[in-house]
Amino acid sequence: MDLKNFLTGAGTPKNLTNVILLLSTQAQDVKDGFLRNCMKTQTCEQTRNVFGEEQMALDKYADGVFVSGLKKSRLVRYIATEEQEQLIEIENPINNFGVVIDPLDGSSLIDVNLCIGSIIGIYPGHVLEKGAKMVAALYILYGPLTTLTLTTGKGVHEFVLDDTGEFILMQQDIKIPEGKIYAPGALRKDYLPAHARWIEQLEQAGYKLRFSGCFVADVHQILHKGGVFTYPGFKGREKGKLRLLYEANPMGKIIHEAGGAISNGRTDILGITPEAIDQVTPIYVGGTKEIRLIEKYMTEGG
Protein backbone atom coordinates (compact mmCIF):
# COMPACT_ATOMS: atom_id res chain seq x y z
CA MET A 1 0.00 0.00 0.00
CA ASP A 2 1.41 3.39 -0.94
CA LEU A 3 1.50 6.43 1.33
CA LYS A 4 -1.47 8.17 -0.28
CA ASN A 5 -3.77 5.16 -0.01
CA PHE A 6 -2.63 4.49 3.54
CA LEU A 7 -3.43 8.03 4.65
CA THR A 8 -6.79 7.97 2.90
CA GLY A 9 -7.68 4.61 4.41
CA ALA A 10 -6.69 5.81 7.86
CA GLY A 11 -9.15 8.70 7.61
CA THR A 12 -6.48 11.40 7.55
CA PRO A 13 -8.06 14.78 6.67
CA LYS A 14 -7.51 15.61 3.01
CA ASN A 15 -5.73 18.90 3.70
CA LEU A 16 -3.24 17.18 6.04
CA THR A 17 -2.79 14.31 3.57
CA ASN A 18 -1.90 16.83 0.85
CA VAL A 19 0.80 18.42 3.04
CA ILE A 20 2.33 15.06 3.95
CA LEU A 21 2.37 13.91 0.33
CA LEU A 22 4.00 17.17 -0.79
CA LEU A 23 6.69 16.81 1.89
CA SER A 24 7.32 13.19 0.87
CA THR A 25 7.86 14.35 -2.72
CA GLN A 26 10.19 17.12 -1.59
CA ALA A 27 12.20 14.58 0.42
CA GLN A 28 12.77 12.66 -2.81
CA ASP A 29 13.94 15.88 -4.47
CA VAL A 30 16.40 16.37 -1.61
CA LYS A 31 17.70 12.83 -2.04
CA ASP A 32 17.97 13.19 -5.82
CA GLY A 33 20.03 16.36 -5.36
CA PHE A 34 22.71 14.76 -3.16
CA LEU A 35 24.93 13.50 -5.98
CA ARG A 36 24.73 16.46 -8.34
CA ASN A 37 25.18 19.01 -5.53
CA CYS A 38 27.86 17.31 -3.46
CA MET A 39 29.94 16.19 -6.45
CA LYS A 40 30.35 19.74 -7.75
CA THR A 41 33.38 20.02 -5.49
CA GLN A 42 35.27 17.37 -3.57
CA THR A 43 34.92 19.27 -0.30
CA CYS A 44 31.22 20.25 -0.50
CA GLU A 45 31.08 24.00 0.22
CA GLN A 46 30.83 24.97 3.90
CA THR A 47 29.32 28.09 5.45
CA ARG A 48 27.69 28.75 8.82
CA ASN A 49 23.99 28.78 9.64
CA VAL A 50 22.10 31.19 11.91
CA PHE A 51 23.23 29.21 14.98
CA GLY A 52 26.92 29.61 14.09
CA GLU A 53 27.24 25.94 13.13
CA GLU A 54 29.06 24.60 10.09
CA GLN A 55 26.65 24.35 7.20
CA MET A 56 27.20 22.16 4.17
CA ALA A 57 26.04 23.14 0.69
CA LEU A 58 23.46 20.38 0.96
CA ASP A 59 21.95 21.96 4.10
CA LYS A 60 21.13 25.05 2.08
CA TYR A 61 20.00 23.00 -0.90
CA ALA A 62 17.61 20.87 1.20
CA ASP A 63 16.24 23.95 2.93
CA GLY A 64 15.57 25.56 -0.43
CA VAL A 65 13.74 22.49 -1.72
CA PHE A 66 11.37 22.33 1.27
CA VAL A 67 10.76 26.08 1.58
CA SER A 68 10.24 26.77 -2.13
CA GLY A 69 7.89 23.81 -2.52
CA LEU A 70 5.77 24.83 0.45
CA LYS A 71 5.66 28.45 -0.69
CA LYS A 72 4.58 27.49 -4.19
CA SER A 73 1.86 25.12 -2.96
CA ARG A 74 0.49 27.52 -0.32
CA LEU A 75 -0.63 24.43 1.62
CA VAL A 76 0.64 25.86 4.92
CA ARG A 77 0.64 29.27 6.57
CA TYR A 78 3.84 29.13 8.63
CA ILE A 79 7.26 27.64 7.91
CA ALA A 80 10.12 27.52 10.41
CA THR A 81 13.37 25.78 9.49
CA GLU A 82 16.72 25.37 11.18
CA GLU A 83 18.40 27.23 8.34
CA GLN A 84 16.15 30.33 8.45
CA GLU A 85 16.56 33.08 11.02
CA GLN A 86 12.93 34.21 10.91
CA LEU A 87 9.55 32.51 10.79
CA ILE A 88 8.14 32.52 7.24
CA GLU A 89 4.47 33.38 6.80
CA ILE A 90 2.83 32.52 3.45
CA GLU A 91 0.44 35.00 1.87
CA ASN A 92 -3.08 33.72 1.08
CA PRO A 93 -2.49 30.19 2.41
CA ILE A 94 -4.94 27.42 1.57
CA ASN A 95 -4.62 25.97 5.10
CA ASN A 96 -3.61 27.29 8.51
CA PHE A 97 -0.92 24.65 9.17
CA GLY A 98 2.47 25.50 10.63
CA VAL A 99 5.46 23.34 9.60
CA VAL A 100 8.80 23.01 11.39
CA ILE A 101 11.71 21.45 9.51
CA ASP A 102 15.27 20.36 10.10
CA PRO A 103 16.02 20.02 6.37
CA LEU A 104 19.16 17.92 6.72
CA ASP A 105 20.11 16.42 10.08
CA GLY A 106 23.60 14.95 10.40
CA SER A 107 25.04 16.88 7.47
CA SER A 108 28.55 16.69 8.97
CA LEU A 109 28.45 13.01 7.94
CA ILE A 110 27.91 13.76 4.24
CA ASP A 111 31.58 13.72 3.31
CA VAL A 112 32.00 10.21 4.77
CA ASN A 113 28.77 8.87 3.21
CA LEU A 114 26.93 7.97 6.41
CA CYS A 115 23.18 8.15 7.06
CA ILE A 116 21.52 11.56 7.26
CA GLY A 117 17.88 12.60 7.52
CA SER A 118 15.15 15.24 7.47
CA ILE A 119 12.82 15.97 10.40
CA ILE A 120 9.36 17.56 10.06
CA GLY A 121 6.53 18.49 12.41
CA ILE A 122 3.09 19.79 11.41
CA TYR A 123 0.93 21.98 13.68
CA PRO A 124 -2.73 22.94 13.23
CA GLY A 125 -1.73 26.62 13.43
CA HIS A 126 1.26 28.59 14.74
CA VAL A 127 4.46 26.67 15.43
CA LEU A 128 5.16 28.24 18.85
CA GLU A 129 2.90 25.72 20.54
CA LYS A 130 3.47 22.66 22.69
CA GLY A 131 4.74 19.67 20.76
CA ALA A 132 1.74 17.69 22.01
CA LYS A 133 -0.43 19.84 19.70
CA MET A 134 1.25 18.58 16.52
CA VAL A 135 -1.17 16.86 14.15
CA ALA A 136 1.62 14.95 12.41
CA ALA A 137 5.35 14.32 12.61
CA LEU A 138 7.66 12.48 10.26
CA TYR A 139 11.28 11.89 9.47
CA ILE A 140 13.03 10.67 6.36
CA LEU A 141 16.18 8.58 6.69
CA TYR A 142 18.50 8.59 3.67
CA GLY A 143 20.40 5.32 4.11
CA PRO A 144 20.79 2.07 2.16
CA LEU A 145 17.02 2.47 1.83
CA THR A 146 15.15 5.78 1.89
CA THR A 147 12.48 5.41 4.55
CA LEU A 148 9.73 7.70 5.83
CA THR A 149 8.50 7.20 9.40
CA LEU A 150 5.22 8.92 10.22
CA THR A 151 2.62 9.51 12.88
CA THR A 152 -0.66 11.39 12.59
CA GLY A 153 -1.55 10.53 16.18
CA LYS A 154 -2.76 7.04 15.24
CA GLY A 155 0.35 4.93 15.70
CA VAL A 156 3.76 5.02 14.01
CA HIS A 157 4.18 3.65 10.51
CA GLU A 158 7.21 3.19 8.26
CA PHE A 159 7.33 3.46 4.49
CA VAL A 160 10.15 2.67 2.05
CA LEU A 161 10.83 4.42 -1.26
CA ASP A 162 10.54 1.93 -4.13
CA ASP A 163 12.07 2.08 -7.60
CA THR A 164 8.97 3.78 -9.02
CA GLY A 165 9.27 6.74 -6.65
CA GLU A 166 6.43 5.70 -4.32
CA PHE A 167 6.65 5.36 -0.54
CA ILE A 168 5.27 1.88 0.21
CA LEU A 169 4.12 0.71 3.64
CA MET A 170 6.82 -1.48 5.19
CA GLN A 171 5.79 -1.68 8.86
CA GLN A 172 2.59 -0.61 10.61
CA ASP A 173 1.94 0.29 14.27
CA ILE A 174 5.57 0.20 15.38
CA LYS A 175 6.12 -0.05 19.14
CA ILE A 176 9.47 0.67 20.74
CA PRO A 177 10.77 -2.57 22.29
CA GLU A 178 12.77 -3.18 25.44
CA GLY A 179 16.42 -2.85 24.50
CA LYS A 180 19.88 -1.99 25.76
CA ILE A 181 21.27 0.58 23.35
CA TYR A 182 22.27 4.08 24.39
CA ALA A 183 23.31 6.91 22.08
CA PRO A 184 24.94 9.68 24.17
CA GLY A 185 25.93 13.09 22.84
CA ALA A 186 28.37 15.53 24.52
CA LEU A 187 31.80 14.81 26.01
CA ARG A 188 31.98 12.65 29.13
CA LYS A 189 34.25 15.18 30.84
CA ASP A 190 31.45 17.78 30.56
CA TYR A 191 28.62 15.64 31.98
CA LEU A 192 26.62 17.12 34.83
CA PRO A 193 26.35 14.97 38.00
CA ALA A 194 22.84 13.51 37.59
CA HIS A 195 23.48 12.71 33.93
CA ALA A 196 26.84 11.08 34.73
CA ARG A 197 25.15 8.91 37.38
CA TRP A 198 22.48 7.88 34.86
CA ILE A 199 25.06 6.96 32.19
CA GLU A 200 26.97 4.92 34.76
CA GLN A 201 23.78 3.04 35.65
CA LEU A 202 23.09 2.26 31.98
CA GLU A 203 26.61 0.97 31.46
CA GLN A 204 26.44 -1.20 34.57
CA ALA A 205 23.19 -2.65 33.21
CA GLY A 206 24.98 -3.67 30.00
CA TYR A 207 23.78 -1.02 27.56
CA LYS A 208 25.81 -0.84 24.35
CA LEU A 209 26.94 2.54 23.05
CA ARG A 210 25.73 3.35 19.53
CA PHE A 211 26.11 6.99 18.43
CA SER A 212 26.47 8.02 14.78
CA GLY A 213 26.22 11.80 14.99
CA CYS A 214 22.90 11.80 13.10
CA PHE A 215 19.91 12.33 15.40
CA VAL A 216 17.51 10.76 12.89
CA ALA A 217 19.62 7.63 12.42
CA ASP A 218 20.23 7.16 16.14
CA VAL A 219 16.59 7.61 17.14
CA HIS A 220 15.50 5.36 14.25
CA GLN A 221 17.68 2.61 15.69
CA ILE A 222 16.24 3.19 19.18
CA LEU A 223 12.69 3.03 17.77
CA HIS A 224 13.38 -0.42 16.31
CA LYS A 225 15.77 -1.90 18.87
CA GLY A 226 14.95 -0.13 22.13
CA GLY A 227 17.06 1.94 24.51
CA VAL A 228 17.60 5.67 24.69
CA PHE A 229 19.14 8.63 22.85
CA THR A 230 20.41 11.63 24.77
CA TYR A 231 22.00 14.97 24.05
CA PRO A 232 21.97 16.43 27.56
CA GLY A 233 22.68 19.77 29.07
CA PHE A 234 26.40 19.85 29.86
CA LYS A 235 29.06 22.15 31.29
CA GLY A 236 28.99 25.39 29.32
CA ARG A 237 25.70 24.52 27.61
CA GLU A 238 23.45 23.63 30.49
CA LYS A 239 20.34 24.42 28.43
CA GLY A 240 21.31 21.82 25.83
CA LYS A 241 22.24 21.95 22.16
CA LEU A 242 19.45 20.45 20.04
CA ARG A 243 16.49 22.55 18.93
CA LEU A 244 13.11 22.15 20.61
CA LEU A 245 11.05 22.96 17.49
CA TYR A 246 12.98 21.32 14.69
CA GLU A 247 14.44 18.25 16.39
CA ALA A 248 13.03 17.43 19.83
CA ASN A 249 9.30 17.90 19.27
CA PRO A 250 8.81 15.97 16.00
CA MET A 251 11.05 13.07 17.03
CA GLY A 252 9.53 13.07 20.51
CA LYS A 253 6.02 12.95 19.05
CA ILE A 254 6.94 9.87 17.01
CA ILE A 255 8.59 8.04 19.91
CA HIS A 256 5.70 8.95 22.24
CA GLU A 257 3.18 7.53 19.75
CA ALA A 258 5.30 4.34 19.61
CA GLY A 259 4.95 3.88 23.38
CA GLY A 260 8.14 5.65 24.44
CA ALA A 261 8.83 9.04 25.99
CA ILE A 262 10.84 12.24 25.63
CA SER A 263 12.12 14.47 28.42
CA ASN A 264 14.52 17.30 29.15
CA GLY A 265 15.53 15.30 32.21
CA ARG A 266 12.86 16.82 34.41
CA THR A 267 9.63 16.98 32.41
CA ASP A 268 7.94 15.84 29.21
CA ILE A 269 9.31 17.98 26.36
CA LEU A 270 6.02 17.74 24.46
CA GLY A 271 4.38 19.79 27.24
CA ILE A 272 6.73 22.77 26.90
CA THR A 273 5.50 25.94 25.16
CA PRO A 274 8.41 27.29 23.06
CA GLU A 275 9.50 30.87 23.68
CA ALA A 276 11.35 31.26 20.37
CA ILE A 277 11.86 29.29 17.17
CA ASP A 278 15.57 28.78 17.98
CA GLN A 279 15.06 27.51 21.54
CA VAL A 280 17.33 24.65 22.60
CA THR A 281 16.75 21.86 25.11
CA PRO A 282 18.43 18.87 26.73
CA ILE A 283 16.99 15.70 25.19
CA TYR A 284 16.35 12.21 26.52
CA VAL A 285 14.22 10.15 24.13
CA GLY A 286 13.48 6.44 24.01
CA GLY A 287 12.07 3.84 26.38
CA THR A 288 9.90 4.97 29.29
CA LYS A 289 12.07 3.04 31.77
CA GLU A 290 15.19 4.97 30.83
CA ILE A 291 13.33 8.30 30.83
CA ARG A 292 11.84 7.66 34.30
CA LEU A 293 15.34 6.88 35.61
CA ILE A 294 16.94 10.14 34.43
CA GLU A 295 14.01 12.15 35.81
CA LYS A 296 14.49 10.38 39.14
CA TYR A 297 18.19 11.21 39.20
CA MET A 298 17.60 14.81 38.13
CA THR A 299 15.03 15.26 40.92
CA GLU A 300 17.35 13.74 43.50
CA GLY A 301 20.42 15.55 42.20
CA GLY A 302 18.85 19.03 41.97
C-alpha positions in Angstrom: 0.0 0.0 0.0 1.4 3.4 -0.9 1.5 6.4 1.3 -1.5 8.2 -0.3 -3.8 5.2 0.0 -2.6 4.5 3.5 -3.4 8.0 4.7 -6.8 8.0 2.9 -7.7 4.6 4.4 -6.7 5.8 7.9 -9.1 8.7 7.6 -6.5 11.4 7.5 -8.1 14.8 6.7 -7.5 15.6 3.0 -5.7 18.9 3.7 -3.2 17.2 6.0 -2.8 14.3 3.6 -1.9 16.8 0.9 0.8 18.4 3.0 2.3 15.1 3.9 2.4 13.9 0.3 4.0 17.2 -0.8 6.7 16.8 1.9 7.3 13.2 0.9 7.9 14.3 -2.7 10.2 17.1 -1.6 12.2 14.6 0.4 12.8 12.7 -2.8 13.9 15.9 -4.5 16.4 16.4 -1.6 17.7 12.8 -2.0 18.0 13.2 -5.8 20.0 16.4 -5.4 22.7 14.8 -3.2 24.9 13.5 -6.0 24.7 16.5 -8.3 25.2 19.0 -5.5 27.9 17.3 -3.5 29.9 16.2 -6.5 30.3 19.7 -7.7 33.4 20.0 -5.5 35.3 17.4 -3.6 34.9 19.3 -0.3 31.2 20.3 -0.5 31.1 24.0 0.2 30.8 25.0 3.9 29.3 28.1 5.5 27.7 28.7 8.8 24.0 28.8 9.6 22.1 31.2 11.9 23.2 29.2 15.0 26.9 29.6 14.1 27.2 25.9 13.1 29.1 24.6 10.1 26.6 24.4 7.2 27.2 22.2 4.2 26.0 23.1 0.7 23.5 20.4 1.0 21.9 22.0 4.1 21.1 25.0 2.1 20.0 23.0 -0.9 17.6 20.9 1.2 16.2 24.0 2.9 15.6 25.6 -0.4 13.7 22.5 -1.7 11.4 22.3 1.3 10.8 26.1 1.6 10.2 26.8 -2.1 7.9 23.8 -2.5 5.8 24.8 0.5 5.7 28.5 -0.7 4.6 27.5 -4.2 1.9 25.1 -3.0 0.5 27.5 -0.3 -0.6 24.4 1.6 0.6 25.9 4.9 0.6 29.3 6.6 3.8 29.1 8.6 7.3 27.6 7.9 10.1 27.5 10.4 13.4 25.8 9.5 16.7 25.4 11.2 18.4 27.2 8.3 16.1 30.3 8.5 16.6 33.1 11.0 12.9 34.2 10.9 9.6 32.5 10.8 8.1 32.5 7.2 4.5 33.4 6.8 2.8 32.5 3.4 0.4 35.0 1.9 -3.1 33.7 1.1 -2.5 30.2 2.4 -4.9 27.4 1.6 -4.6 26.0 5.1 -3.6 27.3 8.5 -0.9 24.7 9.2 2.5 25.5 10.6 5.5 23.3 9.6 8.8 23.0 11.4 11.7 21.5 9.5 15.3 20.4 10.1 16.0 20.0 6.4 19.2 17.9 6.7 20.1 16.4 10.1 23.6 15.0 10.4 25.0 16.9 7.5 28.6 16.7 9.0 28.5 13.0 7.9 27.9 13.8 4.2 31.6 13.7 3.3 32.0 10.2 4.8 28.8 8.9 3.2 26.9 8.0 6.4 23.2 8.2 7.1 21.5 11.6 7.3 17.9 12.6 7.5 15.2 15.2 7.5 12.8 16.0 10.4 9.4 17.6 10.1 6.5 18.5 12.4 3.1 19.8 11.4 0.9 22.0 13.7 -2.7 22.9 13.2 -1.7 26.6 13.4 1.3 28.6 14.7 4.5 26.7 15.4 5.2 28.2 18.8 2.9 25.7 20.5 3.5 22.7 22.7 4.7 19.7 20.8 1.7 17.7 22.0 -0.4 19.8 19.7 1.2 18.6 16.5 -1.2 16.9 14.2 1.6 15.0 12.4 5.4 14.3 12.6 7.7 12.5 10.3 11.3 11.9 9.5 13.0 10.7 6.4 16.2 8.6 6.7 18.5 8.6 3.7 20.4 5.3 4.1 20.8 2.1 2.2 17.0 2.5 1.8 15.2 5.8 1.9 12.5 5.4 4.6 9.7 7.7 5.8 8.5 7.2 9.4 5.2 8.9 10.2 2.6 9.5 12.9 -0.7 11.4 12.6 -1.6 10.5 16.2 -2.8 7.0 15.2 0.3 4.9 15.7 3.8 5.0 14.0 4.2 3.7 10.5 7.2 3.2 8.3 7.3 3.5 4.5 10.1 2.7 2.0 10.8 4.4 -1.3 10.5 1.9 -4.1 12.1 2.1 -7.6 9.0 3.8 -9.0 9.3 6.7 -6.6 6.4 5.7 -4.3 6.7 5.4 -0.5 5.3 1.9 0.2 4.1 0.7 3.6 6.8 -1.5 5.2 5.8 -1.7 8.9 2.6 -0.6 10.6 1.9 0.3 14.3 5.6 0.2 15.4 6.1 -0.1 19.1 9.5 0.7 20.7 10.8 -2.6 22.3 12.8 -3.2 25.4 16.4 -2.8 24.5 19.9 -2.0 25.8 21.3 0.6 23.3 22.3 4.1 24.4 23.3 6.9 22.1 24.9 9.7 24.2 25.9 13.1 22.8 28.4 15.5 24.5 31.8 14.8 26.0 32.0 12.7 29.1 34.2 15.2 30.8 31.4 17.8 30.6 28.6 15.6 32.0 26.6 17.1 34.8 26.4 15.0 38.0 22.8 13.5 37.6 23.5 12.7 33.9 26.8 11.1 34.7 25.1 8.9 37.4 22.5 7.9 34.9 25.1 7.0 32.2 27.0 4.9 34.8 23.8 3.0 35.6 23.1 2.3 32.0 26.6 1.0 31.5 26.4 -1.2 34.6 23.2 -2.7 33.2 25.0 -3.7 30.0 23.8 -1.0 27.6 25.8 -0.8 24.3 26.9 2.5 23.0 25.7 3.4 19.5 26.1 7.0 18.4 26.5 8.0 14.8 26.2 11.8 15.0 22.9 11.8 13.1 19.9 12.3 15.4 17.5 10.8 12.9 19.6 7.6 12.4 20.2 7.2 16.1 16.6 7.6 17.1 15.5 5.4 14.2 17.7 2.6 15.7 16.2 3.2 19.2 12.7 3.0 17.8 13.4 -0.4 16.3 15.8 -1.9 18.9 14.9 -0.1 22.1 17.1 1.9 24.5 17.6 5.7 24.7 19.1 8.6 22.8 20.4 11.6 24.8 22.0 15.0 24.1 22.0 16.4 27.6 22.7 19.8 29.1 26.4 19.9 29.9 29.1 22.2 31.3 29.0 25.4 29.3 25.7 24.5 27.6 23.5 23.6 30.5 20.3 24.4 28.4 21.3 21.8 25.8 22.2 22.0 22.2 19.5 20.5 20.0 16.5 22.5 18.9 13.1 22.2 20.6 11.1 23.0 17.5 13.0 21.3 14.7 14.4 18.3 16.4 13.0 17.4 19.8 9.3 17.9 19.3 8.8 16.0 16.0 11.0 13.1 17.0 9.5 13.1 20.5 6.0 13.0 19.1 6.9 9.9 17.0 8.6 8.0 19.9 5.7 8.9 22.2 3.2 7.5 19.8 5.3 4.3 19.6 5.0 3.9 23.4 8.1 5.6 24.4 8.8 9.0 26.0 10.8 12.2 25.6 12.1 14.5 28.4 14.5 17.3 29.1 15.5 15.3 32.2 12.9 16.8 34.4 9.6 17.0 32.4 7.9 15.8 29.2 9.3 18.0 26.4 6.0 17.7 24.5 4.4 19.8 27.2 6.7 22.8 26.9 5.5 25.9 25.2 8.4 27.3 23.1 9.5 30.9 23.7 11.3 31.3 20.4 11.9 29.3 17.2 15.6 28.8 18.0 15.1 27.5 21.5 17.3 24.6 22.6 16.7 21.9 25.1 18.4 18.9 26.7 17.0 15.7 25.2 16.4 12.2 26.5 14.2 10.1 24.1 13.5 6.4 24.0 12.1 3.8 26.4 9.9 5.0 29.3 12.1 3.0 31.8 15.2 5.0 30.8 13.3 8.3 30.8 11.8 7.7 34.3 15.3 6.9 35.6 16.9 10.1 34.4 14.0 12.2 35.8 14.5 10.4 39.1 18.2 11.2 39.2 17.6 14.8 38.1 15.0 15.3 40.9 17.3 13.7 43.5 20.4 15.5 42.2 18.9 19.0 42.0 
